[in-house]
Amino acid sequence: MAANGKLLVFADLPGGELDETGRGLLSYGGRLAGVLDSPWGVATLQEPTREPLASFAAYGVPSVTTIAGGELLLDTPAHLGKALARLATDEGASVTVLPHNDLGSTLAPVIAAALDGALLTEVVSVRREGETLRLSRHALGVRVDETKVWDGSRPLVITVPVRNLSQVLMPTVQPSIPNLTVWHPVAAPEGATARVGERIPPDPQTVDLMEAEVIFSAGKGCDQATFDQLAELCRLMNVSFGVTRPVYDLGWTGFERMVGQTGRTVTPRFYLALGISGSMHHVGGIKDSRRIISINSDAKAPIFANSDEGFVADLKEVLPRLLDRARSEVGGTP
């Protein structure tokens, strides 16, 4: 295995800032470099300012390469992917890592094709065995683990699910003083190519719950009145609306809104459970959420043991207050 080849991590800086995904990539890159026993660095589309540069240093990033004019390439993913492939070649990278989001999943196959390399998306675990690397991903939802072996004979491009990227800064990480360089890509050739015309953010009210960032869910502790109040709260706050199996069985909403192992397995960054007792089927469907907050009138509800924070309260008192606050913030009708 080409263990001494460099590991290159692609970290976008949306709005010039390093977001949760970016910090998670830095932490992941440092750990993977340890597994590979190889040097590593980060590629960005814009020169980092003071704040993200401090994060790069804190996560022990040895080098940061900025692609000159990289932001202009965002509208032409084919050209950006080829530019990243050339950068990987110039820096001697044997492994390139991207997040499995809209941008990363679009660029990864372009990079792999340009490098004539191997591609594996949504990697959840990496283990070195002698001169090979074993990479696993989930198949058929989460029912099957698919494992591939990479021997280092060709460059490898991988994407990592955003939900698997932990931004926790390990105490063993040694801070660094990153070496900053600017890399100038070859000018994109003239001619027809796919171009991004407009970026439309997903509508939380209609997006598949599996892709939702924030979900407020109603359980059997909600009656018709509190259910309607929660639905309005979700509309006002522009977040996704979910329900448990008992609520779905009442016919108050469609199957696509049901959260749990018999419905949608979700991984939002924030999950609010309202009147949900916490059956194992429901908890199994939300356990990978980054943060779970629950409100229930039963202090012994199992959901509390599976929550980051829990509040014992009556929804008939809590929801009207939340709704009034939301209405006042967005200018809705009180």
N, C-alpha and C positions, 0 to 999 in steps of 0.2 A: 504494500500500500504506500502511496505517495504521502507518507506521514509528515514530511517536512514542507509540503506545499502550504501556501498561506490559506487561511480561512478569511473570506471576505463577507462581511455582513452589510446588507443594504438597509439603511435606516432613513426613512423619509423624515423631513422636518416640516410638517404642515404648519403654515403660518410662521415659519422660522423657529418653532418650538419643538422640543422633544416630548412627545406625548407618552401615554402609558405603554402603547405598543412599542415605541422606540426604546424606552427604558427596559422593557422586557427583552427586546432583541439584544441589547448590550449585555444584560445578565446571561442570556442564553449563549451568546457568542463567546463570552469568557469561559463558560463551562465546557462548551464544545471544543474550544481550542485546547483545553486541558485534556479532554478525551483523545484528541488527535495528536497531542504533543506537538503542536505547530504554532507558528506566529499567526497573529490575526490583526485585522483592521476593519474600519468602517468606511463605507462609501455613502456620500450624501449628495443631494442635488443643489444645495446652497451652502455657502460658507457658514459654519456655526458661529453664532454670536456668543456673548459671555455666558449666558445661562446654560444653553445646551453644552457648551464646551466644558463647563464645570461638571456636568453630568458625565460626559465622556471621561473626564479625569477620574471622577469618583468610582466609575465602573472599571477602571484600569485599562481603558482602550489605548493601545500603543500608538496607533496612527489613524488619522482621518483624512480621506481623500475626497475633495469636492470636485464634482464634475462641472466644469465651466459651462454656463448656459444650460445647466441641467433642467431647471424649471421649465424652460421653453420646450424641452423634449417630452414633457408630460402629456402634451396633446397628440404626440405621435408615439404610441407605445412600442411599435415595431422598431423605430429608430433608437428609442431609449434602451430597449432590450439589447440591441446590437452594440450600443455604446457600452453598456455594462459588461457585455461579453468581452469586448476589446480591453476594457479596464481590468477585468479578471485575468486576461492573458498577460497584459503588461505587468501586473503585479505578481504574477506567478501563483495565482490562486488555484488550488485544487478543489476547494469546496466554496460554493456561494450560497448564502442563506438569505431568504426573504420571508416576510410575514405572509401568511395565507389570508390576505384581504383582497379587495378588488384589484389594487395595483399589483401586489405581489403575485397573485395567481395569474394575472395577465402577462407579466414580464417573465416569469420563470420558464415557460416553454420556449419563449423566444431566445432567452439566454442559452438554454440547454441546446437548442438547435444550432445556434451560431457557434457554440463551442464543440459541437458533435459530442456532447456529454450525456451523462445519465441524469434522469429527472425523477424525483420522488416528492410528491406533494403531501401536505398535512402530516408530516412526520411527528410522532408523539414520543418516541424514545430512540436513543442512539447508544449502541454499546460496541466497544472495540474488542475484537477477538483476534489476537495475534496480528497478522498483517491485513486483516479485513475489518470492515465496519458493518455491523448489523443495524439496519434501520427499520423501525416498525411504524405502521399506520393502521387506523381502524378501517375496516371494510364492512359493507352492509350495515351502515349505521355504526353501532359500536358492538355488533354481535361477533365479529371476527377480527383477529389481529393478523395483518398481512406483513410479512417480514421479507426484506430484500437485503442482499449482501453486496457491498461495494468493495472492490479490490484495489481501487486507486489507479487503474489503468487508463481511465478517462476522467475528465472533470465531472464533478457532481454538483447538481443544483437542487436544493431542497427548499420547501416552504414549511413553515411551522404555524399551526393554528393559533390565532391570536389569544384564545382562551388558555392556551398552554404556556403563554409567555408571562412569567412572574417577574415583576420589577423589584423584587426583594433584593436588597444589596447585601450579599453575604459578607460576614465579618472577616473572612479569609482573603477577600479581594484587596490587593494592594493598589492604592491610588497611583495614577500615572501623570505624566506630562505629555499629552499626545503630540506626535509629530504631524504638523499640518502641511498638506500639499494640495495643489490645484492641478487637475488633469484636464487636458483639452481634447475633446473628442474630434474625430474626423467629421467634416461638414456632411450633413445628411444629403444624399443624392436627390436630384430633382426627379419628379415623377409622382405618379399616383401612389398613395399609401393610406392606410387606415388612420383617421384623425378623430380625436375626441372633439365633438362639436359643442357639447354642453354636459355639465355634470349636474344631475338631478338627485338630491339626497332622498333616501328612502322615506316613505310616509309611515310613521310609526303606527298609524291606524290600520294600515292594510298590509304592512310587511309581514312575511312569514315569521312566526314567533321564534323560530330557530335562529333567525338573523337579528332579532330585536336587541337593542342596547339596554332599554329600561322596560320592565314589565310590572304592572300592578295587577295582582290576581285576586279574584273573589272566590271564597270557599262557602261551605254550607252554613257558615255563621252569618252570611248575608241574607237578608230577606229581600223582597222585591224592591222596597224603597231604597235600602242601602246599596243594592246592586245597581239601580238606576243612578244613584249619586256617584258611585265609583266610575261608572261608564262616562258620566259627564266630566268627572275629575280627570280621567285619562284624556278626554278630548281637549280640555282646557290646557293641560300640561303637555299635550302632544307626546304621550307615551303609549306604549302598547298595552292592550287589555287581554288578560288571561283568566281562565276559570279552572276549577277542579272538576273531576268526573261527576260528583253529585250535582253541581250547578249545571253542567252540560245536560245531564239527564232530565233536568227540569224543563229543558227546551228553551232556555233564555238566550242562548247563543249557539253558533255553529261549532262543529267538531274542530275546525281549524284554530279555535281559540282555547282548546283544552290542553292544559299543561300536565305532564306526567309521563310515566313509562308507557301508558296506553294511549297517550296523545302526543304532544310535542316535547322532546327533550331539549331544554333551553339552556343557554349559557350567557345570560346578560351580565352587564357589569353591575346592575342593580336590580334586585327582585324584591318587591313588596308583597307580602302575603297577608291578606286581610280576611279574618274569619276562617282560616285554613287550619285544620287540626294537625295535619302533617302525617298522613299515611305513608307507608314505605314506598308505595307506587308513586306518590307525588314527590316525595323527597328524592327518590331516585332520578326523577326528571329535572330537578333543579339544583342538584348537589354541586355542579360545576360552576354555578353562578359566582361572580366575584364577591358580591356582598348581598346577604339576605337579611331583610328586616321583617319582623312579623308582629302583627297585632291580633290578639285573641282575648276573649273574656275568660277563658279557662287557663288558669295559671299552670296547670299540669299538661297542657297540650303538647304532644311530641314535637311539634314544629319548633318550639323554643330551643330544644337541644340541638337543632340543626340550623340555627340562626346566628348571625353575627351580633344582632341586637334584637331583643324582644320586649314588647310592652303589653301588660295586662290592662285591657281597656274595652269598653263597650263601643262597638262600631256606630251605634246609633248616636253616640255623643261625639265620637272622633270625626267621622266622615263629614257631617255638616260643617264643622269648623275648618277642616281641610278644604272643603268646597268653597266656603266663604272667602278663605284666604286666596285660593286660586282665582276666584272671580275678581277679587279686588286687584290682583296683580296684573291680570290680562284685560281688565276692563269689561268683564262679563256682567251679566244681569244678576244682581244680588237676590 
